[in-house]
Amino acid sequence: MSDHRSTPEASPVPVPAHEPPYYAVVFTSRPTEDREGYGETAEQMEELVKEVPGYLGMDQATAPGGLSITVGYFRDLAAIEEWRSNQEHRAAQKRGRAQWYESYSLHIAKVERSHAFDRGTAAPPR
């Protein structure tokens, strides 16, 4: 799985298309001003979720003003449930509600169609 976060060395790339059906978990949040410990916890969660069988990847974006959208992709609902019920993740969720998030929303959607384009690997038109 490649890292889809922005880094000074590389531009972020989207998660590649997968064979449907699979699921997208969309987490949109507005932060509080108290971000103490958030970065470290987010990094830990990104590493931990990779251990969930059926985890396919993650895309993230933050808009000016702080609105953040994270989309996690999972092969099936069982993988999402495993991630949701992970005890370390549950502790991070609890701290997020108490300290880091002014508000958030969570949506789970079934992906029925998926394709991708990459200029560097695209076949020439026929």
Secondary structure, 3 states (H helix, E strand, C coil): CCCCCCCCCCCCCCCCCCCCCEEEEEEEEEECCCCCCHHHHHHHHHHHHCCCCCEEEEEEEECCCCCEEEEEEECCHHHHHHHHHCHHHHHHHHHHHHHHEEEEEEEEEEECCCCCCCCCCCCCCC
